[in-house]
Amino acid sequence: VQLQAFGGGLVQLGGSLRLSCSVSKKIFSINGMGWYRQAPGKQREEVARITSYGNTTSIDSVKGRFTISRDITKNTVYLQMDSLKPDDTAVYYCNRVPPSTYWGQGTEVTVSS
């Protein structure tokens, strides 16, 4: 199973980051995919999802700022994050929707004020 997230880092308030997630072809072809995050001391939450048909949804707190997309030819899911806020600080993961028990490697995003 391949669920490796990349692209995190330290960014200032209002900055942007683009996260990428390499997904094994089998998972990518039959499942919706989602980006999840876990902030320090908090439970993991789903941030955005894209269905196998390409439809997207996101949680209210990131609407208008985060965009999930995918490249089928590369088996890759992306999360474009703009206008970042300190509350977005978390470790970000990609996984199926609904998520499997295997979470793979996350990527840390830190937004400084």
C-alpha positions in Angstrom: 0.0 0.0 0.0 1.4 3.4 -1.0 0.1 6.5 0.7 3.0 8.9 0.9 2.3 12.6 1.5 4.9 15.3 0.6 5.1 19.1 0.5 4.7 20.3 4.0 6.8 22.9 5.7 6.9 26.1 7.6 5.0 29.0 6.1 3.9 32.4 7.4 0.3 33.5 7.9 -1.3 34.0 4.5 1.2 31.8 2.7 0.6 28.8 0.4 1.7 25.2 0.2 0.9 22.4 -2.2 0.8 18.9 -0.8 1.1 15.8 -3.0 0.3 12.2 -2.2 1.5 9.2 -4.2 -1.1 6.5 -4.2 -0.9 2.9 -5.4 -2.7 2.4 -8.7 -5.1 -0.1 -7.3 -6.3 2.2 -4.6 -6.5 5.2 -6.8 -8.6 3.6 -9.5 -11.5 2.4 -7.3 -11.6 4.7 -4.3 -12.3 8.2 -3.4 -9.4 9.9 -1.8 -9.1 12.4 1.0 -6.8 14.7 2.8 -6.9 14.5 6.6 -5.0 16.3 9.3 -4.2 16.0 12.9 -3.3 19.0 15.0 -1.4 18.7 18.2 -3.7 17.4 21.0 -6.6 17.0 18.6 -8.3 14.2 16.8 -7.6 13.5 13.1 -10.2 15.1 10.8 -11.0 14.9 7.2 -10.2 18.1 5.4 -11.2 17.5 1.8 -12.2 14.6 -0.5 -12.4 13.8 -4.1 -14.6 11.0 -5.4 -13.7 8.4 -8.0 -15.8 10.6 -10.3 -13.8 13.7 -9.5 -16.4 15.5 -7.3 -14.9 17.4 -4.5 -16.0 18.6 -1.0 -14.2 20.2 1.9 -14.9 21.2 5.4 -16.2 24.7 6.1 -13.0 26.0 7.7 -11.0 25.5 4.5 -13.6 26.3 1.9 -12.3 28.9 -0.5 -8.7 28.3 0.6 -7.9 24.7 0.0 -8.4 22.8 -3.3 -8.1 19.1 -3.7 -7.3 17.7 -7.1 -5.8 14.6 -8.7 -3.7 13.5 -11.7 -4.9 10.1 -12.8 -1.9 9.6 -15.0 0.4 10.0 -12.1 -1.8 8.3 -9.4 -1.3 11.5 -7.4 -3.7 13.5 -5.2 -2.9 17.2 -4.4 -4.0 19.7 -1.8 -3.4 23.3 -2.8 -3.5 25.3 0.4 -3.8 29.1 0.2 -4.3 31.8 2.7 -3.0 29.6 5.4 -3.7 30.3 9.1 -2.1 29.1 12.3 -5.1 26.9 12.9 -4.1 24.9 9.8 -1.0 23.7 11.6 -1.1 19.9 11.7 0.3 16.8 10.2 -1.5 16.1 6.9 -2.2 12.6 5.6 -3.9 11.2 2.5 -6.0 8.1 2.7 -9.0 6.5 1.0 -12.5 7.6 1.8 -13.5 6.1 4.1 -10.0 5.8 5.5 -8.2 2.5 5.8 -6.4 1.6 9.0 -3.0 2.2 7.3 -2.1 5.8 7.4 1.2 6.0 5.7 3.6 8.9 6.0 2.2 12.3 6.8 3.7 15.7 6.1 3.9 18.4 8.7 2.5 21.8 8.0 3.3 24.7 10.4 1.8 28.1 9.9 3.4 30.9 11.9 1.7 34.2 12.8 
